[in-house]
């Protein structure tokens, strides 16, 4: 049976998710940050993590953004195949939801990468849509700041590089990022697919609840090994030294061609702003 969903519902949902994300950091992140403060060995690192926790508290209680960079809106839609949208154009509704949601937030989107004219309303968002079984719509918003985004990297490795090559590339990326991604970071890693697909996997990995391991045992083991190796680098909170450089490593994978081992790394900073709603 077909279920009709008004696009206005999605527009309103986008506004709500922006308001929730910008002021309220995810509970799994705050729990992980508290645990990180306990295991951080550097006194300065402990103080920085405490400051990050206080910042999250003030953002929530005072309804102010957790970071001055309120990011670019990235929207993930999982649309049940029995859903029929009514009342207008879906893309226009998403854009209007972002425009309204960012009305009192910093506008960071430029219309042309070279001409650099600000759109004035933080539109357009980046929209990813998947058709899935069922009659519901799941909408996930990621407000992606670009300090960490600028540190993203992708490499098309030869298959012979194997796990060792993947590890070397991820660690090299974290070292190059240093303080610029505002650690402690969340590390999204994409493996497989194609040139464009592996970057999408790396960003989608950031949507997983913090610290939830990949269901594949070998990838869960690789996540833990990478997390340990990253924290052994000594970069520490805000790059000022310490034992907590990353809070989690999340890996997403997809089948790929016999000739390649694509790998991408996308980092989320110490203000991971995301939220999900099901309609």
Protein Blocks (a to p, Z undefined) as FASTA:
>chain_A
ZZdddfklmmmmmmmmmmmmmmmccfklmmmmmmmmmmpmbfklmmmmmmmmmmmmmmmm
nopafbfbgojadddddddfkbccehiafklmmmmmmmmmmmmgccfbdfbfklopaehl
opacdddddddedjddcdddddddfklmmmgccddddfklmmmlmmmmmmmmmmmnmmmn
opaddddddeejifklmmmmmmmmmmpcghiacfblklmmmmmmmmmmmmmnonognhio
pjbfbfbdcdddddddfkbccdddddddfbdcdddddZZ
